[in-house]
Amino acid sequence: MGACQRATTQPVVTASITPSIGGTEVTRNTDTPTQPAYPVPTVPNVVPPTTSIAYPAPLPTTPTTPSASLVASPTQAGRSPTITNTSSVPTSYTASPTQHTPTAGATSYPGPPATAILPTLLTQGAYPGPSTPSPAATRTPRRTNTATPPSIPGVTSSPTPTRSTSTPGPSPTERPPQPPSSPPPPGSVVTIWHSWDEVETEALVTVIRSFQDLYPSVVFDVLFVPLDDLRSTYEAAVYNGYGPSLLLGPADWGPAFFDSNLVADLSVYAPPDFLTQINPAALTSGQYHGALVSVPLAQKGVVIFRNESLIHTAPATFDELIETARDATRGGKIGSYLERSAFFSSAGINGLGGHLMDSDYNPTFDDSFGLEWFDLLTAYDDAGAVTFNTDRDLNMFMQGRVGLIIDGSWNISALSQAIGSDNLAIDPWPTYGSGHLSGWVQSNSVYLNINTYGDNRFAALSFIGYLLDPNVQRVMAEAGHIPSVITTQPRNILYQQAMVAFSNGISYPIVPDNRILIAYWDELDLAIQNVFVRGIDPASALQAARDAITQRLEEIRGEP
């Protein structure tokens, strides 16, 4: 089978949890024989974590968010989820949320003081657009990928995971659930909008049902919205005072959402000890102006792929990469075919110790680290063939003719099918000079609607915590998601290897206006061409790129 293996039957988990936004300890429920069975997934080659992530109370309250000790327990039996899967967006949305005015200094969840019916979409005004204009979708690399990146986003340094031929490890230990201390209030509604595919949606429904085994009084309403419409539909709904409790979408939407007051700051509910369980490169994608505007559910990004039939071991340094690539270049095979374009190489500036931009998005790459990055790009030629914004490297790798390429993790499945999963590996980034090569790490995340109050907010936060449990993350990995929680041990060995690579990755720049990134990729690509095609010295090329980006940023900032 390919690397992106998907179970023919979706695993289901049950858990005993004391939720805020933290992890959950997922166990089999052995005390409720009258409920449908939702066993912990049987996942070969996995040793479950020996410790669970605690669900501490939220951080001290602020005037803008309610304080809640978010804990949960079942209050009814046999409640089934309300699931709506449709390709059309809603023309109206009616629910019975509870409105709650935050009380400064509150130490416990006060309960809903009132019930209100939300207005329908058709009666509301048009969304005027974000505070900072921004295109609806993130710019993608110029090169064409053979596999569509997952619609959805790690690890402390550790040895690269290796394949094992031994007997698969045991399933998680069966333990009775711990008594919960405070469940989401009866009748809480969690509404989720997403653009996930069928396999991902099936996994999501599985997780929802296992959550409802614990908290059957929580009702879910899940709606599919095409990705091209998801952002604008959410913006219009929230602008008019409603929308879903939770939005599943790319992390790069976060700055515009937050600037327009469309999402809540999750930092008050996310204790620091829990955040340390998330890959920093993925977590950073949700941090903006001191707020946590989203939490990464999965990660994807740029990695080094290796054909193990041509190059048997992962090079630890770039010098080793050059040596092994040269040794493998013979008989119509090429040891390495590296991509030099800005999107696939510029994270190396940060990996070497520099920075692409500062906190105000101004360019900072025209320094010694930028020059070292150009030295690295020059050394690509010593290792083998080099490409620039083409698919030639990808196509030859899929033909089994190349040992090493730099590409996106979204091509794991396609590459596995092309050369065989047993021949495919994802390597840690090799060292070079003052640092190491690196790649951008992107996240697909969960957002909390600013309009979600009271009971519904309580339940939504509980479910966010559940989604970030390592065992639940492992279930989602079966649907193609590379986990963002570092203690997760997915069955897919390539996902394990990607998590190690992402631990040395760089968080993809999160900006309020995607034209900022367009400026960077355009001008850095031009700088690369100026050096390697036109013969301009790197220092001059970097300075010209900095000046051009600065001018374009001034034009963007000067717009009304």
Residue, then its C-alpha position, 0 to 999 in steps of 0.5 A: m500500500g502507499a504511505c498514506q494508508r487509510a483504514t478500510t474501517q474508521p477507528v473510534v476512540t473513547a476518552s476520559i477527560t477533564p478538558s480545557i484546551g489541553g490533551t486528553e487521556v484516551t481509554r476504552n470505556t469498559d464501564t458502560p456495556t449498554q453503549p455502542a462499542y467505540p474501541v481505541p484504534t488498534v494501531p500496529n508499531v505504536v507504543p502509546p504515551t506513558t503519560s497523559i496531558a493534563y487538562p488544567a484550568p484556563l489561565p487567569t481571565t480577561p475582560t474579553t473572554p469568560s473564565a471556565s474550568l472546562v471539564a466534562s462528563p456524560t450526562q445522557a446516554g445514547r445521544s447520536p451526533t447531528i451530522t450534516n455533510t453537504s456541498s452547498v453552503p447554508t442559506s440560514y443557520t438557526a441554533s439555540p446558543t447561550q449568550h454569556t457576558p464575561t465576568a472579570g475575576a470569575t473562577s468557575y463557569p457561571g452557566p447560561p443566563a439567556t437563550a437567543i435565536l441567531p439571525t439568518l444569513l439572508t437578512q444580514g449585511a454584506y461583509p465589508g472585507p478584512s481590516t487588512p485586504s488579503p487574497a482569499a487563498t495563500r499563494t502556492p509555489r509556481r511548480t506543479n505538484t502531482a498530488t494536491p496538498p492536504s486540505i488540512p498541519g512537531v518533534t524534539s530532536s530524535p533519531t530518524p524513525t526506521r522501519s521495523t519487521s518485528t511484530p506490531g506493538p500492542s494497542p493502548t492499554e484498556r483502562p476505565p475512565q476517570p470520573p470527570s469533574s464538570p461536563p459541558p452543559p446539557g444541550s451544548v451545540v458545537t457547529i463545525w465548518h470545514s472543506w475536508d475530503e470524504v476520508e477526512t470527514e469520515a475520520l472526523v465523524t468517528v472522533i465526534r461519535s467517540f466524544q459523544d460517548l463521553y458527553p452524549s448531551v453535546v450536539f454536533d452540526v458539521l457542514f462541508v463548504p468548498l474550500d474556495d468558498l469556506r473563507s468568504t462564507y465564514e467571514a460573512a457569517v461571523y461579521n453578521g454575528y453568528g457562524p460555526s463554533l469552530l472553523l477548520g482551515p489553513a493557519d494563514w487565514g488567522p491574521a486577517f481573521f484576528d484583525s477583523n475580530l472574527v476569531a477568539d484569542l485561545s491563549v487564555y485557555a491554552p496553558p503553557d505546559f500544554l503548548t509545549q506538546i505541539n511542534p513549535a514550528a506548527l504552533t507559531s503559525g497560530q500566534y499573531h500579535g501576542a494572541l493565539v488565533s488558531v491551534p494546529l491540528a496537522q502540519k505539512g511542509v517542505v522536506i527531503f525525500r530519499n530513494e533508499s534503493l539508490i541512497h541507503t542512509a540519510p546524510a547527516t551533513f551536506d558534505e555527506l550528501i554531496e559524497t553519497a549523491r555523487d556515488a549514486t550517480r551512475g547508469g542513468k541515475i542521479g544522486s540528487y536533483l535539488e530545487r533552488s526556487a525561493f519557496f523550496s529553499s529560503a527557509g534555509i536562511n532561518g535554518l542557518g541562523g538568520h531571518l527572512m523578515d522581522s516582526d513588521y515583515n521587513p526584509t532582513f535576509d541581506d546579511s551574512f546568513g543570506l550570503e551563506w544561504f547563497d553559498l549553500l545554493t551554489a553547493y547544490d551543483d556539487a551534489g548533482a542536478v539542480t532545477f528552478n520552479t520545474d517538476r523535472d526533479l519530481n518526475m524523475f524521482m517518481q521514475g526511480r531515477v533520482g536519489l534525493i529531492i526537496d519537495g512537499s510532504w503533500n506528495i508523500s502518497a504519490l511518491s510512495q505509489a510511484i517507487g514503493s513505500d519501502n523505498l521512500a524515506i523522509d530525512p532530517w535536515p542535514t547540517y551546513g556551515s553555521g546551521h542546517l538546511s530547512g523547510w517551511v512548515q505549514s499548519n491546518s488549524v482550528y479557529l474559535n468563532i468570536n461569536t461563540y458564547g456560554d455553553n457552546r463555547f465551553a463545549a467547543l473548547s472541550f472538543i478542541g482539547y479532544l482533537l489535540d489528544p495524541n491518540v485522537q491525532r493518531v486516528m486523524a493520521e489514518a486519514g492523511h493528517i501529519p500530527s502536530v502533537i509531538t507525542t503522537q506516534p502515527r502508524n505511517i513511518l513516513y509521517q513519523q519521519a516527517m514529524v522529525a523533519f518538521s521539528n527542525g523546520i521553520s514556521y511558514p510566514i504568517v502575514p496579514d496580507n498575502r501580497i507580502l509573501i508574493a513580494y518575497w517569493d517574486e523578488l527572491d526568485l529574481a535574486i536567485q536568477n540574477v546570481f545563477v543565470r546573469g552572474i550578479d554577485p550575491a550581495s548585490a542581488l540580495q540588496a536589490a531584492r531587499d530594496a524591491i520588497t521594501q518598496r512593494l511593502e510601502e505600496i501595500r501599506g499606503e493603500p487606504 
